[in-house]
């Protein structure tokens, strides 16, 4: 299999995509080398990571978790090894079921956009942590499970911070629509394999929470501007330095 829904942002400094469906260690090494990836920012919950882990050879990676002290201060990456890494793997989780609102309560595109806003209102540092490797010059893969929602929010703010237009953000977000049928089928099979009790309805493309409509991102962007102003100011308040924010241009 592969990382699906994969595409570059920010002149190729960021790749956004899905989780690594069906990649063994050899295929993973080939994928990382092919795309010149120097850091992976994994936005998934611990449960999601356990179902579809990154299979990276120990000598090829420096693993770490983003550590927060009460969610109030900038995070640090705690290394699990001292050897110089080929790839930095940063686990920066956000569990949509535990942070803000209910996924099952999303019925309209506006509900979806509001859900996104709720995540960053409660966890602004989560966005800063996701973009820190990019700001420090590493070609970075940012991903969640489908590469749609959590990845979409981080990508939107990265594009805005880099000077991109709202139309460019919307175009990037809605590009996921083409990949969704394949990804949902693969995701459903993955969950059936590991959690057989999962209802098939959880992966229905009819669910608004599993779509990527333009109106959802438009709503998020309008609400974000009203709440935070511009993306660079948001990232400064969220924990990036002025130098790091400037590096995202």
N, C-alpha and C positions, 0 to 999 in steps of 0.2 A: 504494500500500500504506500502511503505517502502523507506528507503534510499537505492538506487540501486548502482551497481558498487562499492560495499564496500569491502575494503581490508586493512590490516594493513601494516605499514611501520616502519622502525627504531625500530625493536624489539617490535612492538605494541604500541609504544608511540604516533604514528600518525595513525589515520584512514583517508583514503581518500574515497570520495564517491560523490554521486549526492545530489541534493536538497531533502527535505523530502516530497516525493510525497504522498499526501493523508493521512498524519499522523495527527490525532487529538491530543488533549492535553494528554489524557491518554496513547495513543500509543506512543507518543513522550517520556513521562516519562519512559515508559517501555523500549524503545529503548536505551535511555541514560543510564539507570541503568544497562541494560544487558551488555553494552559494557564498562561500567566504564568511561564514557566520562566526563571530567572535564572542557573542553573548546570547543566551536564551533567557528571556523573561517569561516565566510560566505563571499565568494569572489564575490557574485553576485551584480548586479546593483540594485538600488532602485526599478525599475520597476519589475525586476525578483523576488525580495523579496516580492513585493506586490502581485504577482500572486500565489506564493507558500510560505507563511510565516512559520516561526517556531512557532508552537503553544505550548508554554511552560508556565506553571503556574507561576504567578508572584513571588511566594515565592521560586521558584526553580532556579531562574536565576538572574545573574547580567548582565544587558545589557549595551552595550556601542558602540560607533563608533570610528574608528581610525580617529584621527583628524590631518590634515597636515597644516602647515603654509607655503604655497608656494611650497610644495613638497620638500623642501630643508633640513628639519630637521627630526630627528626621531620622530615617532608618539607617542601619549599617548592615553590610553583608558580612556574615560570619563565615570564614572559610573552613572547609572540611579537609583541606590539604595545603601543603606549603610549596609544592612544586609549581613552577610557572604553568598556567593552564593554556590549553589550546582554545577551550571554550569555557566561559563563565556561565554557570547555570544558576539562575536566581529564582527561587520560589517566592513569589509575591502574591499570595492568594487573596481572592475575594470570593466568598461564597454567596451567590445571589439569594439563596434561601435563608441566609442568616443576617444580612446586612440592612436591607431597607425595602420594605414592601414585599408583596408576594408575587412570584412569577405567575401564579394561576389567576391573579387578579387583573392581569393585563388583557384588556379587551379591545382597545383602540390604539392606533399609532401614538396618540398623545399620551396614553397610559405608559407606553413603552419608553417614550422620551422622558417622561417624568420619573420612571424607574431609574434611568441612567443618571438623572440629576441627583436623585436621592443617594446613589452610591458615592458620588464625589463630594456631596455636602457632608456626609458622615466620615468619609475617608479620603480627603484631598491628598494626603501624603502617599496614598496608594498609587496615584497617577505619577507623582514626582519620582517615586521609587522605580516605577516601570520605565521611565525615560532617562534615568541617571546613567546607565551604561552607554546609551546613545550620546548623551551630552559629554561623556568622557571619551568619545571618539571610537567606540566599538560598533562594528556592524552588527546589529541586534535583531534577532527574531523575537517578536512579541506575539504571544498566542494565548488563547484560552481553549475551550473545547471545540467550538465551531469557528472561532475567529470572527465572531459577529458582534456580540454585545460588549463584553468587557474589553475585548481587543478593539472594537469599534469606538468606544469612548476614549481609550488611550490614543488611538490613531487620530481621532478628531482633534484632540487637544494638541497633539504633536504637530499636525498640519497647520493649525491656527497659529501656534507658537512660531512656526517656521515662516509665517507670512502668507500661508495659503488662504484662499477665499472660502466662504461658506459653501459656494457651489462646488468647489473642489472636494470639500469634506463630504458633502452629500453624494457626489458622484462615486467617491471611494466607498462609502458605506453601502450604497445600493448595489454596488458591483457584486456583493456577496449573494444576491438573489439567484444568480446563475448557478452557483455552487450548492445551493441549499438542498435540492432534491437528492443529489449524491451523498452529501454529508449526512443528512438525516437518515438515509437508509443505512449507511455505515454505522452511525451512532446507535441506531436502534438495534442492529445486530451485535454491537459491542456490549450494550447493556443486557441484551437477552442472554449473552454468553456468561456474563459475570453476575448479573442480578436477574435471574429468570422471572421473578415476580413482577418486574417492571411492566406496567400496562403499555401496549403498543400505542395507545392514544397519546402517550406523553410525547411522541415524536411525529404527531400529525402536522403536516405543513399548513393545515387550516388554522392552527393556533397562532394568534398574533405574536406571542412571545418568540415564536420560531420564524418570524418573517423579518425582513429588513426594508420597510417602506420608507420612502423619502420623507413623509410627514413626521415620522418618529424622530429622525435626525433634525429636521427643521425645528420641531418643537424643543428638542434638547438644546440646540444652538441658541435659540431665542431666550430660553430660560437661563442658560449658562451666562449669556451676555448680561442679562438683567441682574443675576445673582453675583457674578464675579467680575464683570467688566471684560478685560481681555485675557487671553490665555497666558501670556508671559507674566502678567501680574499674579495670576492664579498660581502659576508654578513657583514663583518666588515665595509666595505665602505658604505654599505646600511643602517647601523645604529645599528646592534647588537654589544654588547660588546664582548671582548675576552672571558669572562667567558660564555656568552650565546652561542657563536659559539662553544666553547669546549663542552658545554653540549649537542650539537647535535650529537656528536660522538656516 
